[in-house]
Structures are given as structure tokens and as C-alpha cells.
Amino acid sequence: MPTNAPVNLWTSSGHASDYLGRADSIPHRTEGESTLLEFIPAKARRILDLGTGDGRLLALVKSELAKRDLIRNDQANVEAVAIDFSPAMLEIAGKRFAGESSVSIVTHNLDHPLPTLGKFDAVVSSFAIHHLLHERKLALYAEIHALLNPGGVFCNLEHIASPTPRLHEEFLHSIGYSLETEDPSNKLLDLETQLRWLREIGFVDVDCHWKWRELALLVGRRA
């Protein structure tokens, strides 16, 4: 099982490239992403993506909001901020959003407190926060709550800990890994603890809205 040892391989371009090569084959991932989109506020105009990677999730959110605007005949612009610290990921995200002045890409390691970014209507993250030490996860959740406008949402499509070692090993096998080859950067935490933390911080309507083995969508709203 992963430990809380401060290992993070995501500065390595090879590690990032290996992940991207497998990302599209993660079982049921699109189900979790589709469910996440349901919780983005209809009139969200400022989005923050934490650990944006290649920008996949942010692109989905922007596309969904654009479709809603088209249905409403509302062409209001959506401003987005994408944060990551992996040079390889930042390069790919930069190419994805090249020419989109509404997207700002910020180099920042989530191990450290978030920089001043202003307020947001939605904060999203996909398979990134589980790389942080548990105490940093908790601190980051509090920072996210403070960044949200009233009614804003936090949607975290996350890799969580299985309740037993056997279930963890079965999950790894289902995605083509083993105990020997799993990412040592992972610092997995159980679902119940994270939901409790969100409620204690002040999020409301906190729940897990989608789950497949160790993949889960945690959502909370600022009252």
C-alpha cells in the first residue's frame, strides 16, 4: 500500500508521459467526468482546475458551459485558471489552450499554499490531490472553501484508498498495475475521512456522487 512518504515523481517528464499514455484507458473514467459536469453551476463564470495535467478536465468543463450558453443564447465568457507543476503537463496544457486568452496557466506545486487567485464559482480537480500528504489535503480543502463564491462548488474526481489491502490489489490489477508497479507518489486516503473533512470545513451538500472501486467523485458546495 502507498505510504505518506514524501515521494512525488511528477516532475519527471517520463512519469507524466507514462500516465498520459494510460489515461484514456482508465476504466469508467468518462463516467466520473460526466457526473462531475452535472454539478458545475449553470452560470459559472470563473473556474479553477487544480492539478490540471494536460487540461483534459478543464476542456470538458469549458465545453459543457459553452453548450449551456448556446442553449440559453448566452455568450458570456468563462474565465479559467489551470494549476500544475509538472513541466511536461504544463507544456501539453499550454498547447491545448494556446490562443485562448480566457485560460490562465499557473505553475504551482499543490504541496504549498495556493497563491492569490481571486474567487471562483467552481473548483475542480481530477486525480491530483491524492499525491499530497494527508495534512496538506486537509489544508488545501480549507483553502478551496475560502476561494469559492457563495453557492460555488468543489468537485474532486479522486483516487481514494480501498478499505482493505485485498480490494486495493484488485483495483491495481484492474488498471494494469501491481503492488510493485503502482505509483509511489500516491498517498491514498479513505473516502469517509475526506467527506467528513469537507463537512467540518463548512462545505454543505457534501456527498460521493460516483464511485468505481478506488475512483470517486467528492462534491461539496459553499453555502
C-alpha positions as CSV (number, residue, x, y, z in Angstrom):
1,M,0.0,0.0,0.0
2,P,1.2,3.6,-0.6
3,T,2.5,5.4,2.4
4,N,2.8,9.1,3.4
5,A,6.4,9.2,2.4
6,P,7.0,12.5,0.6
7,V,7.6,11.0,-2.8
8,N,6.4,12.8,-5.9
9,L,7.6,11.7,-9.3
10,W,5.5,14.2,-11.3
11,T,8.4,16.5,-12.1
12,S,9.7,13.6,-14.3
13,S,8.6,14.0,-17.9
14,G,8.8,10.2,-18.3
15,H,6.4,9.7,-15.4
16,A,4.0,12.2,-16.8
17,S,4.2,10.7,-20.3
18,D,3.6,7.2,-19.0
19,Y,0.4,8.4,-17.2
20,L,-0.9,10.2,-20.3
21,G,-0.3,7.1,-22.3
22,R,-2.6,5.2,-20.0
23,A,-5.1,8.0,-19.1
24,D,-7.6,7.3,-21.8
25,S,-7.8,3.6,-20.8
26,I,-8.6,4.1,-17.1
27,P,-11.8,2.1,-16.7
28,H,-15.0,4.1,-16.2
29,R,-13.2,7.4,-16.1
30,T,-15.6,9.1,-18.5
31,E,-18.5,8.1,-16.3
32,G,-16.9,10.0,-13.4
33,E,-16.2,13.0,-15.6
34,S,-19.7,13.1,-17.0
35,T,-21.1,13.0,-13.5
36,L,-18.8,15.8,-12.4
37,L,-20.1,18.1,-15.2
38,E,-23.6,17.8,-13.8
39,F,-22.5,19.7,-10.7
40,I,-20.9,22.7,-12.3
41,P,-23.2,25.7,-11.7
42,A,-25.1,26.6,-14.8
43,K,-23.9,30.2,-14.7
44,A,-20.4,29.5,-13.6
45,R,-18.1,32.2,-15.0
46,R,-14.8,31.5,-13.1
47,I,-13.3,28.0,-12.9
48,L,-10.2,26.8,-11.1
49,D,-8.6,23.5,-12.1
50,L,-6.1,22.1,-9.5
51,G,-3.5,19.7,-11.0
52,T,-4.8,20.3,-14.5
53,G,-2.3,17.9,-16.1
54,D,-2.9,18.1,-19.8
55,G,-6.0,20.2,-19.3
56,R,-8.4,17.3,-20.1
57,L,-11.0,18.0,-17.4
58,L,-10.9,21.8,-17.8
59,A,-11.5,21.4,-21.5
60,L,-14.6,19.2,-20.7
61,V,-15.9,21.8,-18.2
62,K,-15.4,24.7,-20.7
63,S,-17.2,22.7,-23.4
64,E,-20.1,21.9,-21.2
65,L,-20.6,25.5,-20.2
66,A,-20.3,26.6,-23.8
67,K,-23.1,24.2,-24.7
68,R,-25.3,25.5,-22.0
69,D,-24.7,29.1,-23.1
70,L,-25.6,28.2,-26.6
71,I,-28.9,26.6,-25.4
72,R,-29.6,29.8,-23.4
73,N,-28.3,32.0,-26.2
74,D,-25.9,33.4,-23.7
75,Q,-22.4,34.1,-24.9
76,A,-20.9,35.2,-21.6
77,N,-17.2,34.4,-21.4
78,V,-15.9,31.8,-18.9
79,E,-12.5,32.6,-17.3
80,A,-10.4,29.6,-16.2
81,V,-7.2,29.2,-14.2
82,A,-5.3,25.9,-14.5
83,I,-2.6,25.0,-12.0
84,D,0.1,22.3,-12.2
85,F,3.8,22.0,-11.5
86,S,4.8,19.2,-13.9
87,P,6.8,20.8,-16.8
88,A,5.6,18.1,-19.2
89,M,2.0,18.6,-18.2
90,L,2.3,22.4,-18.4
91,E,3.7,22.2,-21.9
92,I,0.8,20.0,-23.1
93,A,-1.8,22.1,-21.4
94,G,-0.2,25.2,-22.9
95,K,-0.6,23.7,-26.4
96,R,-4.2,22.7,-25.7
97,F,-5.3,26.2,-24.6
98,A,-3.0,28.1,-27.0
99,G,-4.8,31.2,-28.2
100,E,-7.5,31.0,-25.5
101,S,-7.0,34.2,-23.6
102,S,-9.7,33.2,-21.2
103,V,-7.4,30.4,-19.8
104,S,-4.5,31.3,-17.5
105,I,-2.0,28.6,-16.7
106,V,-0.2,28.9,-13.4
107,T,2.9,27.0,-12.4
108,H,2.4,26.0,-8.7
109,N,3.1,22.9,-6.6
110,L,0.0,22.0,-4.5
111,D,2.3,20.9,-1.7
112,H,2.4,24.6,-0.9
113,P,-0.5,27.0,-0.1
114,L,-2.4,28.3,-3.1
115,P,-1.3,31.7,-4.4
116,T,-3.7,34.7,-4.6
117,L,-6.1,33.8,-7.3
118,G,-9.4,35.6,-6.6
119,K,-12.8,34.0,-6.2
120,F,-14.3,31.1,-8.2
121,D,-17.7,29.7,-9.0
122,A,-16.3,26.2,-9.3
123,V,-13.1,24.4,-8.3
124,V,-12.4,21.1,-10.0
125,S,-9.6,18.5,-9.7
126,S,-9.0,15.2,-11.3
127,F,-6.7,12.5,-9.9
128,A,-4.3,15.1,-8.4
129,I,-4.9,15.8,-4.7
130,H,-4.1,12.2,-3.7
131,H,-0.5,12.9,-4.3
132,L,-0.4,15.3,-1.3
133,L,0.3,14.4,2.3
134,H,-2.9,14.0,4.3
135,E,-2.4,17.1,6.4
136,R,-1.8,19.1,3.2
137,K,-5.0,17.6,1.7
138,L,-7.0,19.0,4.7
139,A,-5.3,22.4,4.4
140,L,-6.0,22.6,0.7
141,Y,-9.7,21.7,1.2
142,A,-9.9,24.7,3.5
143,E,-8.2,27.0,1.0
144,I,-10.6,25.8,-1.7
145,H,-13.6,26.6,0.5
146,A,-12.2,30.2,1.1
147,L,-11.8,30.7,-2.7
148,L,-15.4,29.8,-3.6
149,N,-18.1,32.3,-4.1
150,P,-21.4,31.6,-2.3
151,G,-23.1,28.7,-4.0
152,G,-19.8,27.7,-5.6
153,V,-18.9,24.0,-5.8
154,F,-15.8,21.9,-5.3
155,C,-15.8,18.8,-7.5
156,N,-12.9,16.3,-6.8
157,L,-12.7,13.3,-9.1
158,E,-10.2,11.4,-7.0
159,H,-8.2,8.3,-6.3
160,I,-9.1,7.1,-2.8
161,A,-7.9,4.3,-0.5
162,S,-9.7,0.9,-0.6
163,P,-10.9,-0.3,2.8
164,T,-8.8,-3.5,2.6
165,P,-5.5,-4.5,1.1
166,R,-7.2,-7.2,-1.0
167,L,-9.5,-4.6,-2.6
168,H,-6.6,-2.3,-3.2
169,E,-4.7,-5.1,-5.0
170,E,-7.7,-6.0,-7.1
171,F,-8.1,-2.3,-8.1
172,L,-4.5,-2.2,-9.2
173,H,-4.8,-5.3,-11.3
174,S,-8.0,-3.8,-12.9
175,I,-6.0,-0.8,-14.2
176,G,-2.9,-2.8,-15.3
177,Y,-0.7,-2.2,-12.2
178,S,0.5,-4.3,-9.3
179,L,1.7,-3.6,-5.8
180,E,5.2,-3.5,-7.2
181,T,4.5,-1.1,-10.0
182,E,1.9,1.3,-8.5
183,D,2.8,5.0,-8.4
184,P,4.9,5.7,-5.2
185,S,3.6,9.3,-5.4
186,N,0.2,8.1,-4.3
187,K,-0.8,9.0,-0.7
188,L,-4.3,7.5,-0.7
189,L,-6.9,8.4,1.9
190,D,-10.3,6.8,2.6
191,L,-13.5,8.3,1.3
192,E,-15.2,8.7,4.7
193,T,-12.4,10.8,6.2
194,Q,-12.4,13.2,3.2
195,L,-16.2,13.7,3.2
196,R,-16.0,14.4,7.0
197,W,-13.3,16.9,6.5
198,L,-15.3,18.8,3.8
199,R,-18.3,19.0,6.2
200,E,-16.2,20.2,9.1
201,I,-14.6,22.9,7.0
202,G,-18.0,24.3,6.1
203,F,-19.0,22.7,2.8
204,V,-22.7,21.8,2.5
205,D,-24.5,19.1,0.4
206,V,-21.3,17.0,0.7
207,D,-21.5,13.6,-0.9
208,C,-19.8,11.0,-3.0
209,H,-21.8,11.1,-6.2
210,W,-20.0,8.5,-8.2
211,K,-17.6,5.7,-7.3
212,W,-15.9,2.7,-9.0
213,R,-13.5,0.8,-6.8
214,E,-10.8,3.4,-5.8
215,L,-12.1,6.2,-8.1
216,A,-14.7,8.5,-6.6
217,L,-16.3,11.9,-7.1
218,L,-16.5,14.1,-4.0
219,V,-18.6,17.2,-4.2
220,G,-19.3,20.0,-1.8
221,R,-20.8,23.4,-2.0
222,R,-20.1,26.7,-0.3
223,A,-23.4,27.8,1.4
